[in-house]
């Protein structure tokens, strides 16, 4: 007896099959957008809410795309934005320059 797929089942299967390629495309967009993110972070007024928000978004996105060290550095910079921001941004910049190693 042949198994008949409903339209909903076929659509769900297509989404599941294309999921890895969609994630890879999102990861590429994330990596390609890092220079612009870094520019926004470094050009924002030191300790401003805009800088804090950009760091927060970077920390979350980096973790989602497998860049745990970058996410941790962004989160650390966000947390110490009022203390030693220069050091935190220096560490973050170093990680951003090596981001091509995301797997």
C-alpha positions as CSV (number, residue, x, y, z in Angstrom):
1,X,0.0,0.0,0.0
2,X,1.4,3.4,-1.0
3,X,1.7,6.1,1.5
4,X,0.0,9.3,0.4
5,X,1.3,12.6,1.7
6,X,-1.1,15.4,2.3
7,X,-0.2,18.9,1.1
8,X,0.5,20.0,4.7
9,X,2.8,17.0,5.2
10,X,4.6,17.7,2.0
11,X,5.1,21.3,2.9
12,X,6.4,20.4,6.4
13,X,8.8,17.9,4.8
14,X,10.1,20.6,2.4
15,X,10.7,23.0,5.2
16,X,12.5,20.4,7.2
17,X,14.7,19.4,4.3
18,X,15.6,23.0,3.5
19,X,16.2,24.0,7.1
20,X,20.1,23.4,7.0
21,X,20.5,25.5,3.9
22,X,18.4,28.3,5.4
23,X,20.5,28.3,8.6
24,X,23.6,28.4,6.5
25,X,22.3,31.4,4.5
26,X,21.4,33.2,7.7
27,X,24.9,32.4,9.1
28,X,26.5,33.9,6.0
29,X,24.4,37.0,6.3
30,X,25.4,37.3,9.9
31,X,29.1,37.0,9.1
32,X,28.8,39.4,6.1
33,X,27.0,42.0,8.4
34,X,29.7,41.9,11.1
35,X,31.7,44.9,9.7
36,X,28.6,47.1,9.7
37,X,27.8,45.9,13.3
38,X,31.3,46.7,14.4
39,X,31.1,50.1,12.8
40,X,27.9,50.9,14.6
41,X,29.3,49.7,17.9
42,X,32.6,51.5,17.6
43,X,31.0,54.8,16.4
44,X,28.3,55.0,19.0
45,X,28.9,57.2,21.9
46,X,30.8,55.4,24.6
47,X,28.4,53.9,27.1
48,X,25.3,55.1,25.2
49,X,22.1,53.1,25.1
50,X,22.7,52.6,21.4
51,X,26.1,51.0,22.0
52,X,24.7,48.9,24.8
53,X,21.8,47.7,22.5
54,X,24.1,46.9,19.6
55,X,26.3,44.8,21.9
56,X,23.3,43.1,23.3
57,X,22.0,42.2,19.9
58,X,25.5,41.0,18.7
59,X,25.8,38.8,21.8
60,X,22.5,37.1,21.1
61,X,23.0,36.7,17.4
62,X,26.6,35.4,17.8
63,X,25.4,32.7,20.1
64,X,22.7,31.7,17.7
65,X,25.2,31.2,14.9
66,X,27.8,29.2,16.7
67,X,30.2,32.1,17.6
68,X,30.2,31.5,21.3
69,X,33.5,33.4,21.9
70,X,32.2,36.4,20.0
71,X,28.9,36.3,21.9
72,X,30.7,36.0,25.2
73,X,32.9,39.0,24.4
74,X,30.0,41.1,23.3
75,X,28.1,40.2,26.5
76,X,31.2,41.1,28.6
77,X,31.5,44.4,26.8
78,X,27.8,45.1,27.4
79,X,28.2,44.3,31.1
80,X,31.2,46.4,31.6
81,X,30.2,49.2,29.3
82,X,30.5,51.7,32.2
83,X,33.8,50.4,33.6
84,X,36.5,49.4,31.2
85,X,34.8,49.7,27.8
86,X,38.1,50.3,25.9
87,X,39.5,47.0,26.9
88,X,36.2,45.2,26.2
89,X,35.9,46.7,22.8
90,X,39.5,45.8,22.0
91,X,38.8,42.2,22.8
92,X,35.6,42.3,20.8
93,X,37.4,43.8,17.8
94,X,40.0,41.0,18.0
95,X,37.3,38.4,17.8
96,X,35.5,40.1,15.0
97,X,38.7,40.1,12.9
98,X,38.9,36.3,13.3
99,X,35.3,35.6,12.8
100,X,35.8,33.7,9.5
101,X,36.4,30.6,11.6
102,X,32.7,30.1,12.5
103,X,31.6,26.6,11.8
